[in-house]
Amino acid sequence: MLKLSIVIPTKNRFLNVKKILSFLVKKKFFFNEIIIIDSSNIFNKNKIVKILNLCKKKYKIRILLFNSQPSTSEQRNIGIIKSNKRNKYIMFLDDDIKFYKNSLESIKKFILQTDDSIGAIGFNLIEKVENNFFTKLKNSKFSEILGLYSRKEGIIVNSGWHTKAINLKKNTFVNWLSTQAVIYKKEKINNIRFDKNLGSYSYLEDLDFSYTVAKKSKLLICHQAKYSHLQNKSYRNEYDFGKKEIFNRFYFLKKHNLYKINFYFGCLLKISINLQKAFTKKNFSFKRVLGNVVGIFKVFQY
């Protein structure tokens, strides 16, 4: 058993909590405590309490439940504070993750082989890759020369925009990691917390947190530890998310002293991609594009 705490923030998704717990209880070799940070309404909260009580009674595992305001940054910070002080590792996990067979076995073996220079190890996200003109442009040498994006996986460029690290075929060093499924060495995150200034949804909080860690230690993704993300992204079609998509990026850029000019070109490319999706995809809304535009004006007023 690893000396590892699993931190899972959740809000009004008791069925997701039930599914992830039903998986984890069969993997007790991997952790010694689970911490649920809940910001649900009373209906969902009561159901989550029942689920946790059943798991604790049946499987004899340590599960802690804490309440929080709706903020994934705040929820994960509570998890850090409340985690077992003697544990060596802390794992951040979304409640809508599906792991591939033997993913936890693979990453446990991998963790035990890593040296002290590694601050965090991520899981390998498997998902479908879009293939259209604008995504090709984003990943082109032209965009790389302009400093907008990189053709390398898991990179943050001077514009403040980042590239995904998905469907990896080998272990890969990166300079940011998603909090969907990631393990940090606790000694490497002393005095580092998720930034609550990024709002209740906390868009890009994982980018900011992991990039801060990356300045002091290495980040690595284990390609054999695969997972998929089951989240419904319909909320990302909203006007408010469109604003956050731009303004939170600008906040990140300012905080880490990256380059404004490259950022604005990156914004134009992002808006172009979203506009193309709004015209071609039934489940993509123009409200997000409008939010992007308003976000740009908000940045100019900052």
N, C-alpha and C positions, 0 to 999 in steps of 0.2 A: 504494500500500500504506500502510495506517495503521500508525503506530508503536504497535501494540496487542498485548498478551499475553492469550491466552485461557486461563483457569484452570478445569479440569474435575476436581472431586473424584469419586471412584468407589469402589464396593465390590462385588465379586463380580458384576459385570455387564459382562463383556467383550464380549458381543454389542451392548450399548448403546454401548460405546466404539467398537466397529467401525463402527456405523451413523453416529454423529455425526462420526467422522473421515472416513468416505467422503463425507460432505457437505462438510466443511470444506476438504478438499484441493482441491476444485473452486472454492474461494473465496479463493485466495491473495492477491487484491487487498485483503483485509480485515484481515489480521494478519501479524505476522512471527515469532510463536512460539506454540506450544501447550504448556501445562504440565499434565500429568496427575498428580494426587495420589491415590495408590492405597492403600487399606486392605484389599485383598482377601486371601483365603486363597491358599495356594501354587498351587493348581490354576488359579484364575482369574488370578493374577498372571503365571504363565508364559504364558498365552494373550494377555494384554495386551501383554507384552513382544514377542511375535511380531508382533502387529498393528502395534505402533509401529515396529518395525524394518522391516517391509514398506513402511509409509507413508513413512518417512524415505528409504529406498532408492529407491522408485519415484517419489516426488513431490518429492524434494529440499527438504523443509521441516524447519524446526527444531522438534523435539518433545522435551521434557524429561520424565522420569519420576522421581517421588520417592515414597518409601514413607512411610506415616503410620499412627498409631493411628486406630481408627474414631472420627472426630469431624469433622463437616463444618466446624465453626469452625476447628479446628486445620488441616485440609486447606487451607482457603481462606487462612489466615494464612501457611502455607508458600508458597502460590502468590504472595502479595504479596511475600514476602521474596525468593523465587527469580526473580521476573520481571525482565526486562531493565531495568536502571536508566535507560536512555536512552529507554525507551518512555513515551509521553505518556498512554496509556490502558491500563486493565486491564478485562477482561471476565470476569465470573463466569457460568458456564454449567453447568447440570445435564446429566448424560449421557443423559437420556431426553427431549430436546427435539426437536420437529419444526418447522422453520421453514417459513413460507409462501414462495412464489416471490418473489424479489427483496427479501426482508426485509433482508438484509445490505446490499444495494445502497441501499435506502431509508434505512437508519439511518446508513450512512457519509455520504451526502449531507447528512443532517440534522445529524450531528455537526460537519461542517465549516462549517456555517452558524450554530452556536450561539455565544453570547458567553461571556465568562469567568465570568459569574454562575452558569452551569449547572455543577453538580458531578457529576451523573450522568444518564444517559439509559436508560430502560427500554424493553423490547419490549412489544408489546401482546398479552396472553394472550387467546386466543379459546377459550371453553368454554361448555358448556351451563349455563344459569342455573336453579336450582331455584325452584319456585313453589308454596309451601304456606303455611299459616297462620303458622307461626313465622318463616319467612324474611320474610314480609310484615310481621310485627310488628317484626322486627329492623330493617327498613328504613323503618319508619313515622315519622311526625312525632312520635308519642308517645315512641318510644325516643330520638329526637334531642333532645327537650325534657329528658328525664331524663339526658342526657349519656351514654347507653349506646352508641349508634352514631350514624353520620351517614348521610344520604342522598347525600352527595358521594362520589365515587370516590377511593380512595387516601388516606383520612384516618385519623389516629390521634386518638381522642377522649380526654377526661379520664379515662374509665374504664380506659384502657389497651388497649381493644379497637380493632381496626382494620377498615376497610372495604376490599373488593377494588377493584382498578381493572382491569376486564376488558371485552372487546368494545367498546373505545373507538372513537368516530367522529371524534374530533378530538384533536390534541395536547393533553395534559393535565398541569398541574402537580399534584404529589402531595407528601405528606410521608413516604412510605416506598416502597421498591421491592423486589420479589422478586429473589432471587439465582438464580432459574431462568434468567433471561437479562437481564443488565444490564451497562452499561458505565460505569465511573467514570473521571474524570480523576484521574490519580495524585497530582497536587499537592493535590487536595482531600481525600485520605484519609491524608495524612502523620500518622503516630502514631495512627491509628485502626485497631483490629483487631477481629476477630470475637470475641465473648465466650465463652471456654471454660467459664465457669460454667453455661452453659445445657445442659451434658451432652453425651454422645456423639452423640445424634441432633441436638442443638443446635436444637431447635424454637424458632422466633422469632429466630434469630440474624440473619436478614436484616432483620427489623423493627428490631431494636436497632441494627444497623450503619448502615442507611440513615437512620434517624431522627436518629442522632448527626451524620451528614453534613448532614442537612437543616437543622440548627441554624446551619450556617455558609454553606451554598450551596443553590441551588435544585435540585429533582429534577423531571424531566420524562419523560413517556412519549410515544414517537413512535407514533402510531396506525397508520401505514402499515407498520411493522415488526412483522408478526404472527407468532405461533407458537402451537403447542399443546403441552400437557404430557402425555406418554404414561405417566406413572408409575402403577403399581398401588398404590392406597392401602389395601390390605387391612391393612398394618401399623398403620394408624391405628385399627383396631378393637380394639387390644390394651389391656389394663388399664394398662400402664406409660405408654402414650401418653396415656391419659385423665388420669393424674396430671400429666404434663408440660404438658398443655393448660391446666391451671389454674395450677400452681405456676410454670411459666416465665413465664406472663402476669403473675403477681404480682411475680416478680423484675424483670421489665421495668418494671412500674408503679413499684416502689420506686426503681429505678435512675434513672428520669427524673422522679421527684417528681410523679406523677399522683395521682388521687384514689381513696382506698380505698373509700368508700361506693358510688360509681358502679361500681367494679370488682365488688363483691359482687352488685349487681343484674345486672350483665352476666354473671356466673357463673351465676346462676339462669336467665337466659334461654338461655345456651349449653347448660346441662344439659337444659333443657326441649326445645330443638331436637334434641339428641342422643337423648333419650328417645323423642321422636316418630319419629326415624329408625329407632331400634331396633325399634319396633313395626311400622313400615311397610316397611322395606327388608330384603330377605333377606341382603344382604351387610354389614349393620351390626350390631355386637355390643353386648349389654348390658355386656360387660366394660369397654368404654370409658366408659360412664356410671358404672359403679362406680368406675373410676379417677378420674373427675371429682369424685365425692363425697369420696373419700379425699384428693384434692388440696386440697379446701376445708378439711378437717380439718388437713392439713399446713400450710396457710397460717395457720390460727388459732394453731398452735404455733410459728410462725416468730418 
